[in-house]
Structure formats: C-alpha cells, structure tokens
Amino acid sequence: MSQQESSPSSSSNESATNNLNHLSRMNITYQNVQMVDIDSISRPVFPELDLCKVDSLMNTIETDYDKVPPLEALRSPSGKLYVFGGCHRYEAHRRLGKNQIKLNIRDATPMMLQMYLGASYLVEEENYKKQLQEKQQEQV
C-alpha cells in the first residue's frame, strides 16, 4: 500500500531531469500506512466541506482507490489516533458507508498534541483511557 519514492540517478545528465520530474509529480513516501476502523479516529477540528470535492472523491474511492492518498494521523502515547486534515476524504468514506479508512500513522508526543489541542488534550486522553478500560471490562 505504501508508495515508494524513486531516487534520482547518480549521473549528472539524468540528475537534473530526475529532479525536475520529482518536483512536478510530487512523489510522496508514506512510512506507516494502515487501514483503520473509521470510528476509531478522533477528528477534533470541525470541517468546512466543498460538496463537489466530496462527490469527486467518492467517485475516485469507488473506481480507483489507490489514487486516494491516506489521511495523516498522529498516534498519542495511549494509542488514540488524531486526524486534523483530510476532511473531504473522511467525509467521502463516511458517505459511502466505508468502515475502514487509509491512514499514514505517525507517533506523536504529548507536547506535539498539546500544540494542536491545547488543554483539551489531557481531557481527550483521559476519556480515551476510560473507554479502553470499559471495553476491556466488557470482554471479561
């Protein structure tokens, strides 16, 4: 599922051409792409949606899913997944009734998440830990 970025050739003639091609194609390497339950992610930022964009993405998801880039997610030390962008991709998945969504997951420190969430980060984490405990008790 992850895309691999091609490295420019070492010869000087091909190097300049490859560098220009790299810039024009915007190749991106994703390090940790996973399919994740859409209900397991937290989206703390309220989105403003362009419905034409959502419709277009719904079509792409149905016809050529490999063209849809993963959402960028930050994983807290407790394991909670936070997604701050990708609102159109998320909404397109939701409207199509998809249970899974493609995420590129990066580990985040509490300090990183506090920059995005402020003091609410501590409340979010505490609530998440309580939910995990409840799920574990239900399984017993």
Secondary structure, DSSP 4 states (H G I P E B T S, - for coil): ----PPPPPSSHHHHHHHHHHHHHHT----S-EEEEEGGGEE--SPP---HHHHHHHHHHHHH-GGGSPPEEEEE-TTS-EEE-S-HHHHHHHHHTT-SEEEEEEEE--HHHHHHHHTTHHHHHHHHHHHHHHHHHHHH-
